[in-house]
Amino acid sequence: MAYKIINTPFLLSGGKYTGKKSTETAAINDTKSDAQRREANKKVSTSTNVIGTKAEKEKGVIGTRGPDSSTCPNALTLTQINNLTDSSGASNELRKRAVKIAYSYIGADELPGKNLGWYDSIFEEKMKNMPKAWLSGEAWCNSFTNLVWIEAFSTGNALVSASNNSTWIKTLKDVFNNGGWRGKTPKDKYLNLSKGTASTYGSFAKQYKGKYFISQAEAKSGKKLPQPGDMVRYNDSHIEIVSKVTAKNGKMVSYNSISGNSSANDPRDGGGLVQRTNVSIDTGIVGGVTGFLVLSETYS
């Protein structure tokens, strides 16, 4: 069975997918268990019954509806998103895409309850239709970071055009299995984008001899520095997108990040999609930094 990574143009067209491959749609292989998970998700999600109770938030974030539509109260403006992306220090186009996509989803906040869905129905559909679909009731920080990378490599979103870069699309397919799990035997060369931050972190730390993992100690010493678009993982099972890195004398001192399922009071399970600024590399939030997962155009 195959299904596609859903991007905003597809959803806004009423979901009329013909099965044709294009730069706006990416067909990906599914398994029976994945299909069962999505069917279960349809049954347990309660968001459809709640959407509409707060019309201003229901209208959606700029990353799903585009710059000309009304947005959630906490969403950034197009000017803010562009300025933040331009000043991020992202070193190549893939990283710029990831940063811009992440910023465009700020304000995609949860409905009342605990991990039951979002005010923005299009954002919810995206989270439900990834290779490892979000299920109602699940924490979603890792689902958000996966969505950002998948869209950066392939479909883009309302603000970022679909990719026509064959290298990126091949990397997503061959290295990340289109954003899902690969086989787990030692001979497999894969990187795992799971929904569990421990699995995602463990995969990067072990595969390719850890070449695409940067520890906190390495960042602090300047041996290796993360860059915008990478993921930052914390000891207490939380993960975010890095949007800017600040270094002094070649050593990392702080970073900005974009975080799902967060708030100022509860970084790990706060229910919002927020921006963090000037986070110390020695932060104690959610158990402190485990390390950084490197976004690369190719992996070898």
C-alpha positions in Angstrom: 0.0 0.0 0.0 1.2 3.5 -0.7 0.2 6.9 0.5 1.6 10.3 0.1 3.2 12.9 2.4 0.5 15.4 2.5 1.4 19.0 1.8 -0.7 22.1 2.0 -1.6 22.5 -1.7 -3.0 19.0 -1.6 -5.1 19.6 1.4 -6.4 23.0 0.1 -7.4 21.3 -3.2 -9.9 19.1 -1.2 -7.6 16.1 -1.0 -8.1 15.0 -4.6 -5.0 13.0 -5.1 -4.8 11.1 -8.4 -1.8 8.9 -7.5 0.5 10.7 -9.9 4.0 11.5 -8.6 5.0 15.1 -8.9 7.2 17.6 -7.1 4.2 18.4 -4.9 3.5 14.9 -3.9 5.7 12.1 -2.7 4.4 8.5 -2.7 5.8 6.4 0.1 5.6 2.7 1.0 3.5 1.8 4.0 3.1 -1.3 6.0 0.0 -3.0 7.3 0.7 -1.9 10.8 1.0 1.7 9.7 -2.3 1.5 7.9 -3.9 0.1 11.1 -2.5 2.9 13.1 -3.9 5.5 10.9 -7.3 3.8 10.9 -7.2 3.8 14.7 -6.2 7.4 14.7 -9.4 8.3 12.7 -11.5 6.6 15.3 -9.9 8.0 18.5 -9.3 11.6 17.4 -11.7 14.0 19.0 -10.5 17.2 17.3 -13.3 17.3 14.7 -15.8 17.7 17.5 -14.0 20.6 19.1 -12.8 22.6 16.2 -14.9 25.7 15.8 -15.2 26.6 19.5 -12.5 29.3 19.1 -12.8 30.7 15.6 -9.8 32.9 15.7 -7.5 30.0 16.4 -9.3 27.7 14.1 -8.2 29.7 11.0 -4.7 28.1 11.1 -1.0 29.0 11.0 0.7 30.8 8.1 2.6 27.6 7.2 -0.6 25.8 6.3 -2.8 28.7 4.9 -0.2 31.0 3.4 0.6 34.7 3.9 -2.7 36.0 2.7 -5.0 34.2 5.1 -6.0 34.8 8.7 -3.8 33.0 11.2 -3.7 31.8 14.8 -3.1 34.7 17.2 0.4 33.4 18.1 1.6 32.8 14.5 4.5 34.9 13.1 4.0 37.3 10.2 5.5 36.6 6.8 8.0 39.5 7.4 9.0 38.0 10.8 9.5 34.5 9.3 11.6 35.9 6.4 13.7 38.1 8.7 14.3 35.3 11.1 15.2 32.8 8.4 17.6 35.3 6.7 19.4 36.0 10.0 19.5 32.4 11.1 22.9 31.7 9.7 21.6 28.7 7.7 24.5 27.6 5.5 22.7 26.0 2.5 19.2 25.9 0.9 18.1 22.7 2.6 18.8 24.3 6.0 17.1 27.5 5.1 14.0 25.5 4.0 13.9 23.6 7.3 14.2 26.8 9.4 11.6 28.7 7.4 9.2 25.7 7.6 9.7 25.4 11.3 9.1 29.2 11.9 6.0 29.1 9.7 4.3 26.6 12.1 4.7 28.7 15.3 1.3 29.2 16.7 0.0 25.8 15.8 -1.4 25.2 19.3 -3.3 22.3 20.8 -7.0 22.1 21.4 -8.1 21.8 25.1 -7.1 18.5 26.6 -3.9 16.6 26.5 -2.5 15.9 23.0 -5.9 15.6 21.4 -5.3 17.6 18.3 -4.9 21.2 17.0 -6.9 24.3 16.3 -5.4 24.3 12.8 -7.1 21.3 11.0 -4.6 21.3 8.2 -1.7 21.1 10.5 -3.4 18.2 12.2 -3.9 16.4 8.9 -0.2 16.8 8.2 0.7 15.2 11.5 -1.7 12.3 10.9 -0.4 11.5 7.5 3.3 11.2 8.0 5.0 7.8 7.6 4.9 7.3 11.4 1.6 9.1 12.0 0.8 11.0 15.2 -2.0 9.4 17.2 -4.5 11.2 19.4 -3.1 11.3 22.9 0.5 11.1 22.0 3.2 13.6 22.7 4.2 15.3 19.5 7.6 17.1 19.8 9.4 14.5 17.6 6.5 14.3 15.1 6.9 18.1 14.6 10.6 17.9 14.0 10.1 15.0 11.6 7.5 17.0 9.7 9.9 19.9 9.3 12.7 17.6 7.8 10.3 15.7 5.6 8.9 18.9 4.1 12.3 20.4 3.8 13.6 17.4 1.7 10.4 17.1 -0.4 7.0 18.6 -0.4 7.6 22.0 1.2 4.5 23.7 2.6 2.4 26.9 2.1 5.5 29.1 2.3 8.2 26.9 0.8 7.9 25.4 -2.6 8.1 21.7 -3.3 11.6 20.4 -3.9 12.9 19.4 -7.3 16.2 18.4 -5.9 16.7 14.7 -6.8 19.5 14.3 -4.2 17.3 15.5 -1.3 14.4 13.3 -2.4 16.7 10.3 -2.7 18.2 11.0 0.7 14.7 11.1 2.2 13.8 7.8 0.6 17.1 5.8 0.9 18.4 7.1 4.3 15.2 7.9 6.2 12.8 5.5 4.4 10.7 8.6 3.7 10.7 9.6 7.3 9.8 6.3 8.8 11.6 3.4 10.4 14.1 1.2 8.6 15.2 -2.3 9.4 17.1 -2.6 12.7 19.9 -5.1 11.9 23.5 -3.9 12.5 24.3 -4.1 8.8 21.6 -1.6 7.8 22.8 1.9 7.1 19.9 4.0 8.1 18.9 7.0 10.2 15.7 6.6 12.2 13.1 9.4 12.4 10.9 7.9 15.0 8.3 9.4 17.2 10.3 8.5 20.3 13.2 10.8 20.9 15.3 8.1 22.4 15.1 6.1 19.2 15.8 9.1 17.0 18.8 10.1 19.1 20.1 6.5 19.4 20.0 6.1 15.7 22.0 9.2 14.9 24.5 8.4 17.7 25.2 4.9 16.4 24.8 4.8 12.7 27.5 6.1 10.3 29.8 5.8 13.3 28.0 8.8 14.9 29.2 11.1 12.1 25.9 13.0 12.1 25.6 13.3 15.9 27.1 16.2 17.9 27.3 15.7 21.6 26.9 18.6 24.1 30.6 18.3 25.0 31.7 18.6 21.3 29.5 21.7 20.8 30.8 23.3 24.0 34.5 22.6 23.1 34.0 23.7 19.5 35.1 20.4 18.1 31.8 20.2 16.2 29.2 22.9 16.0 25.5 22.3 15.1 23.8 24.5 12.6 20.3 25.8 11.9 18.0 23.1 10.8 19.6 20.4 13.0 17.6 18.9 15.9 18.5 19.4 19.5 17.6 16.5 21.8 17.2 16.7 25.6 17.8 14.0 28.2 14.2 14.0 29.3 12.7 12.8 26.0 12.2 16.1 24.2 13.4 17.3 20.8 13.4 20.6 18.9 14.6 22.3 15.7 17.6 24.5 16.0 17.0 27.9 14.4 20.2 29.8 15.3 23.6 29.0 16.9 25.7 31.5 18.9 29.4 30.7 19.3 32.2 32.6 21.0 35.8 31.9 20.2 34.7 28.9 18.1 32.7 27.4 21.0 29.0 27.1 21.2 27.4 29.1 24.0 23.7 29.3 23.2 21.0 28.6 20.5 17.5 29.5 19.4 15.0 26.7 18.7 11.5 26.0 17.6 9.7 23.6 19.8 6.5 21.6 19.5 4.3 20.5 22.4 5.8 23.3 24.6 5.2 26.4 26.6 7.3 28.8 28.6 6.3 26.9 31.8 6.5 23.4 30.4 9.0 22.9 27.6 8.3 19.2 27.3 4.5 19.0 27.3 3.0 22.5 27.1 0.7 22.1 24.1 2.0 25.0 22.0 4.4 25.5 19.1 6.8 28.1 20.3 10.1 29.8 19.7 12.9 29.7 22.3 15.7 32.2 22.3 19.2 32.4 23.8 19.0 28.9 25.3 22.3 28.2 27.1 24.2 25.1 25.9 24.4 24.3 29.7 20.6 24.6 30.1 19.0 22.5 32.7 15.5 22.4 31.0 14.1 19.0 30.4 17.2 17.3 31.8 19.7 19.3 29.7 21.0 18.8 26.2 21.9 15.3 25.0 23.2 16.5 21.7 22.4 17.5 18.1 21.2 15.5 15.1 22.7 16.8 11.9 20.6 17.6 8.9 22.6 16.8 5.7 21.9 16.7 2.0 23.5 13.3 1.8 24.7 10.7 4.4 27.6 8.4 4.0 
